[in-house]
Amino acid sequence: MPVPTSSTINLTGVPMRFEAKTSTTILRRIAALLPLLALAACGDGQGPTVPPRGVEIAAVEVTAPAASVTVGETMQLDATPRGANGAALPGVAVGWSSSNETVAAVSATGRVTANAPGQATIRATAGGRTGETTVTVAPQAVASLEITPGGEIDLAGDGSVQLRALARTAAGQPMGGVAAAWTSSDPQVARVTEDGIVHAGFGGTAVVTAAVAGKSAQVTVRVRTQIAWVLVLPGGSSLRPGQTVQLGVRGVTAGRDTLDRAATWASENEGVATVDASGRVTARRPGSAVIRATMEGVAGRAIVTVYGPTEHRLERVGGQALPARIGTRSSRDAAGVQREQRVMVTGGVMRFDDGYQQRLTLEVYEGDTRVSTEVYEDRGQVLYDLWTGFPIFESTLRAGLVFKSELVMENGFQTGEMNVTQSVPGVTDEAVLRFGKP
C-alpha cells in the first residue's frame, strides 16, 4: 500500500505532521516525543511520582504561609520542584523531614505540627535536591496564672515553703516549661527566691506575687513570731534565807522582737530556792539554784544565790584531778641564770557570803624538787551574765581583775558544781578550775 508523502494527525491532542519516511524513522520520532507527552500528562494529578526520564530537577522551593506557628497548631507547607530554567515541575513526589521533631514534626504531605517553643528546619527533598525553610514555634499565650499552694500560708519563724506557678491556656490546658518572676511585698517578713521558695523572717504578713507574660497571681504569707529564746530578768539574784524576789520573763524572736507570753516556772534546786506560778522566788537555805521559765517549749534561766555562807571545794584543774599542773614560769636569779619552774595546784576553796572569797594553794617545782609553796587569795563581788545567768567574779583586791564561771549542767539540771576560767599569777595560760558541790 503506498504511503502518503505527508499528512497531519492528532495524537493525544498534540498536532503532528508526518512526511513520507520509512517506518523506522517514524517510530524513532514518536519515541522521542513520548517524554514530552508524559510530562504533559502529569498536570492532571495522575502522573508519575519520580522525575520524568530526561528531566532534571535543579532546585526545590519550600514555602510556608507564615514564619511562625503556636504550640499545638498546624501549618501546611508547599514544595515546588523546579527545572534548570526555573519552571515548576508538577507531579514530582517530595519527601519531608524535620531537624527537630520535638519542636516541630512534619507529615508526609508537608503538614507541620508545632510541639514545643523553639525553631526547626523543615526540608523537602525530590530528585536528589533539597529545599528548606525555618519554622519558629511560639509558646502559647498565657491566659491565666495560679500559685500552688494558694490562699493564705502560715509559716513559723524559721519555716519555708515551695511555691509553684501554673500557667494555663485560654482552653484551660496547663502550660509546661513556663518560668515565673517572684516578688515579695515585704522581704523582711517573707523572702522569696527565684525558684519560688519562701523563707519566713520577722513576724507579720507579706504578699508573694508570681508573674508570667503579663499575667500574675498572689498568695498571702503569714509568719508566726516563733520564740527563739526566753529572757528571765534579773538573770542573777543574791538573797538571804527567807527573802524573795520577783522574776520577769520575755520571749525573744529570731528578729529580736520581744513577746509577752505565759510561762511556766520551776526551780532546779528547791532545797535552796522555790518559785511560784507567777515567778516569785523564795530563798530557803544557802546555796545556788537555777530558776527555769518555759515559754512555748523554749526555756530561759536565772541564777539565784542564797548566802549564808556556802563553800565550794576545788576538785579538778583543766580536766585533771589534784594535784594538777597549770603551767610554767621562766625567770633569772641574781646571777642571771635562767630558771624554769612548774606550777602545780594542790588545793582550793571558794566561799560565797555577800560576795566571794577564793583561796588557791600552789606548789612550785624545779625539776623534781619543790622550791616553794604559794597561797593565792582573792575576794570580790558576784555579778551575773544577763543572757546566761552565770556568775561573774569581780575582784576587789586586784583592780580590773574579772573572771567568769559556768554552772555545770546534767540533763538540763544544775549539779551544784562550777567551772571557773581565770588566770593564775605568774602563769601565761588561763586555767579552768572546777569547784565541787557545796
Sequence and secondary structure as in RCSB ss.txt:
>XXXX:A:sequence
MPVPTSSTINLTGVPMRFEAKTSTTILRRIAALLPLLALAACGDGQGPTVPPRGVEIAAVEVTAPAASVTVGETM
QLDATPRGANGAALPGVAVGWSSSNETVAAVSATGRVTANAPGQATIRATAGGRTGETTVTVAPQAVASLEITPG
GEIDLAGDGSVQLRALARTAAGQPMGGVAAAWTSSDPQVARVTEDGIVHAGFGGTAVVTAAVAGKSAQVTVRVRT
QIAWVLVLPGGSSLRPGQTVQLGVRGVTAGRDTLDRAATWASENEGVATVDASGRVTARRPGSAVIRATMEGVAG
RAIVTVYGPTEHRLERVGGQALPARIGTRSSRDAAGVQREQRVMVTGGVMRFDDGYQQRLTLEVYEGDTRVSTEV
YEDRGQVLYDLWTGFPIFESTLRAGLVFKSELVMENGFQTGEMNVTQSVPGVTDEAVLRFGKP
>XXXX:A:secstr
    SEEEEEETTEEEEEES  HHHHHHHHHHHHHHHHHHHGGGTTS SS  TT    EEEEE S SEEETT EE
E EEEEE TTS B TT   EEEES TTTEEE TTSEEEE SSEEEEEEEEETTEEEEEEEEEE     EEEEES 
SEEEE TT EEE EEEEE TT  EESS   EEEES TTTEEE TTSEEEE SSEEEEEEEEETTEEEEEEEEE  
 EEEEEEESSEEEE TT EEE EEEEEETT  EE    EEEES TTTEEE TT EEEE SSEEEEEEEEETTEEE
EEEEEE S EEEEEEEETTEESSEEEEEEEEE TT  EEEEEEEEEEEEEEESSSEEEEEEEEEEETTEEEEEEE
EEEEEEEEE TTT  EEEEESSSTT EEEEEEEEETTEEEEEEEEEEE TT SSEEEEEE   
